[in-house]
Amino acid sequence: MNESDRPVDRFDSARRTAQQHADGRTCFSCTDSTTCTQYAWALDKLPRHPGGRDVLRKLKIPVPVEAPSEEGQQR
């Protein structure tokens, strides 16, 4: 397993990307927050991890209403 395959690493990457985009700033892989695929990925991943919704709220980024959680999903 690569280090980048660990859930904690993906969460941290998503968190850092969201932080970079707070208040309209940009991250290392974009020119603006409206077209950044890394930012779109982060917004998809954060609500699925414990604490991710809190990160989005603290950064004042709207939390998606129907984001499924990876914790406690029915099978």
C-alpha positions as CSV (number, residue, x, y, z in Angstrom):
1,M,0.0,0.0,0.0
2,N,1.4,3.4,-1.0
3,E,1.4,6.1,1.6
4,S,-1.0,8.1,-0.5
5,D,-3.5,5.2,-0.4
6,R,-4.1,5.6,3.3
7,P,-7.4,7.2,4.2
8,V,-5.7,9.6,6.6
9,D,-3.4,10.9,3.8
10,R,-6.4,11.4,1.5
11,F,-8.2,13.3,4.2
12,D,-5.2,15.5,5.0
13,S,-4.7,16.3,1.3
14,A,-8.4,17.2,0.9
15,R,-8.3,19.3,4.1
16,R,-5.2,21.2,2.9
17,T,-6.7,21.8,-0.5
18,A,-9.9,23.2,1.0
19,Q,-7.8,25.4,3.3
20,Q,-5.9,26.8,0.3
21,H,-9.2,27.6,-1.4
22,A,-10.8,29.3,1.5
23,D,-11.7,32.9,0.8
24,G,-11.1,32.5,-2.9
25,R,-7.4,31.6,-2.8
26,T,-5.9,28.9,-5.0
27,C,-3.9,25.7,-4.4
28,F,-0.8,24.3,-6.1
29,S,-2.7,22.8,-9.0
30,C,-5.1,25.5,-10.1
31,T,-5.5,29.0,-11.4
32,D,-8.9,29.6,-9.8
33,S,-11.3,27.8,-7.4
34,T,-14.1,27.5,-9.9
35,T,-12.3,25.1,-12.3
36,C,-9.9,23.3,-10.0
37,T,-10.3,19.5,-10.2
38,Q,-8.3,19.1,-7.0
39,Y,-10.7,21.4,-5.1
40,A,-13.7,19.5,-6.6
41,W,-12.1,16.2,-5.4
42,A,-11.6,17.7,-1.9
43,L,-15.2,18.9,-1.7
44,D,-16.3,15.4,-2.6
45,K,-14.0,13.6,-0.1
46,L,-14.2,15.8,3.0
47,P,-17.9,15.2,3.9
48,R,-17.3,11.4,3.6
49,H,-14.7,11.3,6.4
50,P,-15.1,11.8,10.1
51,G,-14.3,15.5,10.9
52,G,-14.5,16.5,7.2
53,R,-17.8,18.3,7.7
54,D,-16.3,20.2,10.6
55,V,-13.4,21.3,8.4
56,L,-15.8,22.6,5.8
57,R,-17.8,24.5,8.4
58,K,-14.8,26.1,10.0
59,L,-13.7,27.3,6.5
60,K,-17.2,28.5,5.8
61,I,-17.5,26.2,2.8
62,P,-21.0,24.9,2.3
63,V,-21.4,21.3,3.3
64,P,-23.3,19.1,0.8
65,V,-26.6,18.0,2.1
66,E,-26.6,14.4,0.9
67,A,-23.0,13.4,1.2
68,P,-22.7,9.8,2.1
69,S,-20.4,8.9,5.0
70,E,-17.8,6.2,4.6
71,E,-18.4,5.4,8.3
72,G,-21.4,3.3,9.0
73,Q,-22.6,2.7,5.4
74,Q,-25.2,0.0,5.0
75,R,-24.2,-2.9,2.8
